[in-house]
Amino acid sequence: MPPRIDLFVTAPLDTNTYLLQGDGECWVVDPAMGLERLLSAIGRGGVSPSRILLTHGHGDHIAGVMELKIAFPAVSVCCPIGDADMLTDPHKNLSADFGLEIVAPPADCFLRPGDTIAMGQWSWQVLDTSGHTQGGVSYYCPRTGVVLTGDALFAGGIGRTDIPGGDEPRLLDNISRNLLALPDSTRVLPGHGPESTIGRERRENPFLADRR
């Protein structure tokens, strides 16, 4: 069976955290604040998480990393190499701008575009979707037709680029090259908001009008 993917939406920015379970493994993608329901789900599954996958280093997407690392010391924090310094610096991860001091433990492993990581028989490709941050990535599993896009691509939108580290031409080029090249049926699971598909975003996303 393909990995089970459960969504947990947490305040204050309605950040999407995903729990992936399959082939005896458990991963958490972008753990945000308020992990009570997520931790309960992990407990019911009976398998401790082996990886925390980060799509990028902004504070709302790393706020739960420390809590998970304390609960599961053996879990490996996997961070895009271009955003690694954001984990330990609340100014770089922008949480200081909101009066918070969010930090996470340093990464245990660094991911680069072109890498492949395996959950049992299910391989996930690391795609370059930088532009919202300098090192942002997406995770794509061809066999399941799912891509986790973080804050690169949303239903009807794209990630902000009017912030430190943002680069709109770069983001749009990476979306065009690495996301719109995927099959139209591919499920898009973003860092905020509802899921979509690549085909729907190609047809309807106003930010991608000149990329169709």
PANUDO-293653 format. One record per residue (C-alpha): x, y negated, z negated; chain. Coordinates in Angstrom, 1 decimal, decimal comma. Example, Ala and Ser with C-alpha at 12.3 -4.5 7.8 and 13.67 -1.06 7.14 Angstrom:
2
{r {12,3 4,5 -7,8} A}
{r {13,7 1,1 -7,1} A}
//
This chain:
212
{r {0,0 0,0 0,0} A}
{r {1,2 -3,6 0,6} A}
{r {2,2 -5,7 -2,3} A}
{r {-0,7 -7,1 -4,3} A}
{r {-0,6 -10,9 -4,5} A}
{r {-2,4 -12,8 -7,3} A}
{r {-2,7 -16,6 -7,5} A}
{r {-2,5 -18,6 -10,7} A}
{r {-3,3 -22,4 -10,5} A}
{r {-1,9 -24,4 -13,3} A}
{r {-2,2 -28,0 -14,5} A}
{r {-1,2 -30,8 -14,4} A}
{r {-0,6 -30,8 -10,6} A}
{r {-2,6 -27,7 -9,7} A}
{r {0,5 -25,9 -8,7} A}
{r {0,1 -22,4 -7,2} A}
{r {2,1 -19,6 -8,9} A}
{r {2,0 -16,2 -7,2} A}
{r {2,5 -12,8 -8,8} A}
{r {3,6 -10,1 -6,4} A}
{r {3,4 -6,5 -7,4} A}
{r {4,2 -3,4 -5,3} A}
{r {6,4 -0,3 -5,1} A}
{r {7,0 -0,4 -8,8} A}
{r {8,3 -4,0 -8,7} A}
{r {7,0 -7,3 -9,9} A}
{r {8,1 -10,8 -8,7} A}
{r {6,9 -14,3 -9,7} A}
{r {7,0 -17,1 -7,1} A}
{r {7,2 -20,7 -8,3} A}
{r {6,3 -20,3 -12,0} A}
{r {4,6 -23,5 -13,2} A}
{r {3,4 -24,7 -16,6} A}
{r {0,8 -22,7 -18,5} A}
{r {1,7 -19,0 -17,9} A}
{r {-0,7 -17,3 -20,4} A}
{r {-2,9 -15,7 -17,7} A}
{r {0,1 -14,8 -15,6} A}
{r {1,8 -13,1 -18,6} A}
{r {-1,4 -11,2 -19,3} A}
{r {-1,5 -10,0 -15,8} A}
{r {2,1 -8,9 -15,9} A}
{r {1,3 -7,0 -19,1} A}
{r {-1,6 -5,2 -17,5} A}
{r {0,5 -4,2 -14,6} A}
{r {3,0 -2,6 -16,9} A}
{r {6,1 -3,6 -14,9} A}
{r {8,4 -6,4 -16,0} A}
{r {9,3 -8,9 -13,3} A}
{r {12,7 -8,3 -11,6} A}
{r {12,8 -11,6 -9,7} A}
{r {11,6 -15,2 -9,9} A}
{r {11,6 -16,6 -6,4} A}
{r {11,7 -20,4 -6,0} A}
{r {10,6 -22,1 -2,8} A}
{r {12,2 -25,3 -3,9} A}
{r {13,5 -27,1 -7,0} A}
{r {10,8 -29,7 -8,0} A}
{r {9,8 -29,7 -11,6} A}
{r {6,2 -28,5 -11,2} A}
{r {7,5 -25,4 -9,4} A}
{r {10,1 -24,5 -12,0} A}
{r {8,4 -25,5 -15,2} A}
{r {7,7 -21,9 -16,2} A}
{r {11,1 -20,4 -15,4} A}
{r {12,5 -20,9 -18,9} A}
{r {9,5 -19,2 -20,5} A}
{r {9,7 -16,2 -18,2} A}
{r {13,4 -15,9 -18,7} A}
{r {12,9 -15,9 -22,5} A}
{r {10,2 -13,3 -22,2} A}
{r {12,1 -11,2 -19,7} A}
{r {15,8 -11,8 -20,1} A}
{r {16,8 -9,4 -17,3} A}
{r {14,7 -11,2 -14,6} A}
{r {16,8 -12,7 -11,9} A}
{r {16,2 -16,4 -11,0} A}
{r {16,5 -16,7 -7,2} A}
{r {16,9 -20,2 -5,9} A}
{r {17,5 -21,8 -2,5} A}
{r {21,1 -22,7 -2,6} A}
{r {20,4 -26,3 -1,4} A}
{r {18,2 -27,0 -4,4} A}
{r {20,3 -25,2 -7,1} A}
{r {21,4 -28,4 -8,9} A}
{r {17,7 -29,4 -9,4} A}
{r {17,1 -26,6 -11,9} A}
{r {19,1 -28,2 -14,6} A}
{r {18,6 -31,9 -13,9} A}
{r {15,2 -33,5 -14,6} A}
{r {16,1 -36,5 -12,5} A}
{r {16,9 -34,5 -9,5} A}
{r {13,8 -32,3 -9,9} A}
{r {11,8 -35,5 -10,3} A}
{r {10,1 -34,4 -13,6} A}
{r {11,8 -37,3 -15,4} A}
{r {9,7 -39,6 -13,2} A}
{r {6,6 -38,3 -14,9} A}
{r {8,1 -38,7 -18,4} A}
{r {9,0 -35,0 -18,7} A}
{r {12,4 -33,3 -19,1} A}
{r {11,8 -30,1 -17,2} A}
{r {14,8 -27,9 -16,9} A}
{r {15,4 -24,2 -16,0} A}
{r {18,3 -21,8 -16,5} A}
{r {20,8 -21,9 -13,8} A}
{r {20,1 -19,6 -10,9} A}
{r {21,2 -16,0 -11,1} A}
{r {21,3 -15,6 -7,3} A}
{r {21,3 -18,1 -4,4} A}
{r {19,2 -17,6 -1,3} A}
{r {20,0 -18,9 2,2} A}
{r {17,9 -19,0 5,3} A}
{r {18,3 -15,8 7,2} A}
{r {18,6 -13,7 4,0} A}
{r {16,2 -10,7 3,6} A}
{r {15,1 -9,5 0,2} A}
{r {13,3 -6,2 -0,4} A}
{r {10,4 -5,2 -2,6} A}
{r {10,7 -1,5 -2,1} A}
{r {9,7 -0,8 1,5} A}
{r {8,5 -4,4 2,0} A}
{r {11,1 -6,8 3,4} A}
{r {10,7 -10,6 2,9} A}
{r {12,6 -13,0 5,2} A}
{r {14,0 -16,3 3,9} A}
{r {13,0 -19,1 6,3} A}
{r {14,4 -22,6 6,4} A}
{r {11,6 -25,1 5,7} A}
{r {13,7 -27,8 4,2} A}
{r {12,7 -31,4 4,5} A}
{r {10,4 -31,8 1,5} A}
{r {13,6 -31,0 -0,4} A}
{r {17,1 -30,5 0,9} A}
{r {17,0 -26,7 0,4} A}
{r {13,4 -25,7 0,6} A}
{r {12,6 -22,3 1,9} A}
{r {9,6 -20,1 2,7} A}
{r {9,2 -16,3 2,2} A}
{r {7,8 -14,3 5,1} A}
{r {6,8 -10,6 5,1} A}
{r {6,2 -9,5 8,7} A}
{r {4,6 -6,2 7,7} A}
{r {1,9 -7,8 5,5} A}
{r {1,5 -11,0 7,7} A}
{r {2,0 -13,3 4,7} A}
{r {4,2 -16,4 4,3} A}
{r {4,7 -18,3 1,0} A}
{r {5,4 -21,9 2,1} A}
{r {5,8 -23,8 -1,2} A}
{r {5,4 -27,5 -0,5} A}
{r {6,5 -27,3 3,2} A}
{r {3,1 -26,5 4,8} A}
{r {-0,4 -26,9 3,3} A}
{r {-3,9 -26,4 4,6} A}
{r {-4,2 -29,5 6,6} A}
{r {-1,0 -31,1 5,4} A}
{r {2,7 -31,0 4,9} A}
{r {5,0 -31,7 2,0} A}
{r {5,8 -35,3 1,1} A}
{r {9,0 -36,7 2,5} A}
{r {8,8 -40,2 0,9} A}
{r {10,7 -39,0 -2,1} A}
{r {14,4 -38,4 -2,9} A}
{r {15,6 -35,5 -0,7} A}
{r {12,8 -35,9 1,8} A}
{r {13,4 -35,9 5,5} A}
{r {10,2 -35,9 7,7} A}
{r {11,9 -35,1 11,1} A}
{r {13,8 -32,2 9,5} A}
{r {10,6 -30,8 7,8} A}
{r {8,6 -31,1 11,0} A}
{r {11,3 -29,4 13,1} A}
{r {11,6 -26,6 10,6} A}
{r {7,8 -26,1 10,5} A}
{r {7,7 -26,0 14,2} A}
{r {10,7 -23,7 14,6} A}
{r {10,2 -21,3 11,7} A}
{r {6,5 -21,4 10,7} A}
{r {4,6 -22,1 13,9} A}
{r {6,6 -19,4 15,6} A}
{r {4,9 -16,8 13,4} A}
{r {1,7 -14,9 14,6} A}
{r {-1,5 -17,0 14,4} A}
{r {-3,0 -14,4 12,0} A}
{r {-0,2 -15,0 9,4} A}
{r {-1,7 -16,0 6,0} A}
{r {-0,2 -19,2 4,7} A}
{r {0,0 -19,2 0,9} A}
{r {1,1 -22,8 -0,1} A}
{r {2,4 -24,4 -3,3} A}
{r {-0,8 -26,4 -3,8} A}
{r {-4,4 -26,0 -2,5} A}
{r {-6,2 -23,2 -0,6} A}
{r {-4,6 -20,7 1,7} A}
{r {-4,7 -21,0 5,4} A}
{r {-3,4 -19,3 8,5} A}
{r {-0,7 -20,3 11,0} A}
{r {-3,2 -20,4 13,8} A}
{r {-5,5 -22,7 11,9} A}
{r {-2,7 -25,1 11,0} A}
{r {-1,4 -25,0 14,6} A}
{r {-4,9 -26,0 15,8} A}
{r {-6,1 -28,4 13,1} A}
{r {-3,3 -29,8 11,0} A}
{r {-3,1 -33,5 11,9} A}
{r {0,6 -33,7 11,1} A}
{r {1,4 -31,1 13,7} A}
{r {-0,6 -32,5 16,6} A}
{r {2,5 -33,1 18,8} A}
{r {3,8 -29,6 17,9} A}
{r {1,0 -27,6 19,5} A}
//
